[in-house]
Amino acid sequence: MSEGLLKMWVALSAIGLMFVAVFSIMFSRAKLSGIFQTVVSLFAWICMIVAGILIIIVVFSGPVQG
């Protein structure tokens, strides 16, 4: 697998994590309460932080030679 294709998959997985975070935070605020809301919100924050780190890695790794 080429470096460019690998970076594409990493970026795509980060975008997927962002969607998971958005939908889980919407679900937790609309349907949950108490400790379940806290757990799902914490999961959403973790997904968003991991996605941000992945995007930073992709952006600052520079262009691909090809």
N, C-alpha and C positions, 0 to 999 in steps of 0.2 A: 504494500500500500504506500502510495506516495505521501510526501509530507503535506502537500496541499489538500489531499483527500482526508488525511487524518485531522488536519485543522478544521475542515468543513464539518466532520462528524462531532468534534468537540464543541464547535459553535452551535451546531444543531441540538446537541444534548443540553447545552446551556439554555437555549431558547425553550426547549421542552420543560426544563426545570422551572423556568419563569412562568410558563403556563400553569404548571402544577401548583406553584406557589399562589398565583392569582386566584385560581379556582378553589383552592383549599381555604384561603383566607375569606373568600366570599361565602363559602359554605359554613365556615365556623361562625361568622358574624350573623348569618341569617338563620341558621338552624340549630346551632349548638349553644350550650351554656355551661357554666361551671368549669370543672377540670377538663372536660372534653374540648371545650373551646380553647383553653390554654394550650393543651397538647397539640391540637391541630394548628393553632397559630404559631407555636414554636417550630413545628415541622415546616410550615410555610416560610418562616424566617430563615431556617437552615437551608432550604432549597434556594432561596433568593441569594443568600450569601455565597453558596457554592457556585451558583450560576454566575454571579458577579466575578468571582475569582477565575472561573474558566474563561469568561469573556476577556478579562484583563490579560490572561496568559496568551490568548489568541491574538489580541490586538498588539501587544508589545513584543511578540515574537518576530514581528517584521514580515516582509513579503517573502514569498516562496520563489526560489530560483527554478525556472522552467521555461 
